[in-house]
Amino acid sequence: MSLPSLSPRRPVSLDLRRPGEHGILAPAGRLDRWLLVVLVVMLVTCAVRYVDRHAVDATGVAVLAGALVLGLAYATRGLLADRSWWPTVWVTGMVVLWGALTAVAPSFAWCAVPVAFAVMRVLPFAWAVGTVVVMTVLLTAAWQRITDGFDPVQVAGPIGVGLVTVLAYRALDNESRARQDLLDQLVEAQAELAEEQHRTGALAERTRLSREIHDSVGQGLSSINLLLQAAEQSWSAQPTTAREHVRTAAATARDGLDEVRRVVRDLAPADLAGDVTGHALPDALRLAADQWAQASPGMRVEVRVDGEPVVVSPDVAAALVRTARGALANVREHAGAQRVALTLTYHLDEVVLDVRDDGRGFEPAQVRPSGTRGRGLAGVRDRAEALGGRADVESAPGEGTTVSVRFPLSEETS
């Protein structure tokens, strides 16, 4: 028998950045393609404008070659995507190429937009802001070179665009950090939940094992102890009776050994396995009653079956037999009863087991799950609830005790 694997998961990072990427825009997977498209369009437009207004001399050839190199260089970004140092080297090259091209041909200053977004994809916030500020200053200076006089629009415009870009970038950065914090908290909560489920599952399994051992092995050992005590007392005066007690104790020990093996394997009792007629459960209850009677001199037990026996699931049958054993053991140890009746009733939609004794009784509300009796009653309830059933205990001082447990029957069974 083994517990299901519920090993808690460790919190893992959900950051979608590639190695070496630290910018807020890094997780945007489709942004690469759009930036390349925008950059190519801007390069072609600026190159056409430059050729239209300038002669294609050595400087013109250098400008066109620089525009081509800038476009091709951008397309190389994914070549070394698994190297942490490559994005920083790549974006630095983009800024340097753009700066050199803009210094020679100011019309290429508008290519700063896709280059700036590339910067924000790769560099951390502080470095990205500093780089964008430098690019804005260079863009403004380049436009002033080709403008007659001082045009405040050409100064305020790039600065305003750069300021808005930085502010928007900062807002996105804060939102991304908040989202990442929420994701980390969610992953941590999931890990804690998995760990709690693991602990709960282990505790439930321990409780089940304790209950099964108490109602099977424990009761068997108690019967063996009583039988051997009775054999010792009658060994000299009644040797035949003593030997009978010893034989019964040996048979009970063998049954207890089989029960231990079944508990370890998490199987139903062997006498209930493969039942196709519905009579295995009543027979198992009669056997349990006979074993109890032999170990309880002076007490009488009667087993009754009402209704037509039907096949019930092995788990339910095992629960009924173990409930009967536990209830009978409680009667012997605590009730001081003379008679006990086990009644198994088959209804259309449920099967009910009642264990009734004429002992001294007790007050159920005052029972605490600390002694043998309390643990047995708690075990009966836990076992019934685990299989979708219900257990009830009715008792009062001087009026005996009735333990009832009921389980629903499936439509196929009924």
Disulfide bonds with the S-S distance in Angstrom:
none
